[in-house]
Amino acid sequence: CVGSAFDVFIMEYLKDYKDTLIVASVEYRLAPETPFPGAADDAIAALEYLHNHAIELGGTQDDICIGGLSAGGNLAAVALH
């Protein structure tokens, strides 16, 4: 599902690799409804899911890339830590 500016950017940037990559767009819970560390927990859970299910998604555990814009970029860094 393409919805955010990052989704549009990344899909355009990766269009030449669409047959070899798995691209996931993760929605995370927002404050104030979900206090810290809710969003970080969501990012970590998404990365763990991709890692644990990479083979059945058509990829490998060694070929996972994560990124984001603004708060999403921060959450990507947190998930990798």
Secondary structure, DSSP 8 states (H G I E B T S, - for coil): ---SHHHHHHHHHTGGGTTT----------TTTS-TTHHHHHHHHHHHHHHHTTTTTTS-TT------STHHHHHHHHHH-
